[in-house]
Amino acid sequence: MKIDILTLFPNIFEGAFQESIIKRAQEENNVEINIINFRDYSKDPHNKVDDTPYGGGQGMVLMCQPIFDCIKSIKTKDSIVIMLTPDGIPYKQKMAYELSSKKHLILLCGHYEGFDDRIRSICDMEISIGDYVLTGGEIPAMVLVDSIVRLIPGVIKEESHLDDSFGNNYLLDYPTYTKPRVYEGLEVPEILISGDHKKIEEYRKEASLKKTQERRPDLLDK
Ligand code: ADE
């Protein structure tokens, strides 16, 4: 998979993809990630990328020209263009699964008061990572990359994400423990030390269900 991230602030991404699983996924050629500054596509003599809004109002609005030209120059028939915006569709694990099988994602990060609305016409999807407003789409783009890349076949073992919260069964993950058995008086549930795999599986299913009922009863409606 190739992921191109279009941004005015490439430095924000420094480090974010240079650690752990995402770093290894790039080294092993499971994914290629490119950070592209769409200011480089501006035809304005001063490399301008934004202007004041028609009709008046606060702030600056990202202009069509640099973004249209940038997307047109990198887009192929396999590309999915995704705008990161607080008014997009709410991002869910199911979307991460769907996007993990695509060949080429183009993630468009905004800043300032938003995009000229006509830019939406060259995007295939608009995604929001939650009901809050960030200063730009860069952190949402990192969220998408991280959640999608770990699902690309070969990046982590499939068993490691089959039981994920919000995965196939819409249940939150069961609690896990490691050594020591007792820490500051806090004990690991007896059943996990029993060696009885059938009982452990039942315990985990029940614990998952209980946690979901307590914390996210809305998920059980699905
Ligand atoms: N840009 C600013 N806030 C955002 C959000 N919540 N999701 C996606 N893009 C954004």
Residues whose N, C-alpha, C, O or C-beta is under 5 A from the ligand:
A	BS01	ADE	L84 T85 P86 I127 S128 I129 G130 Y132 V133 L134 G136 G137 P140
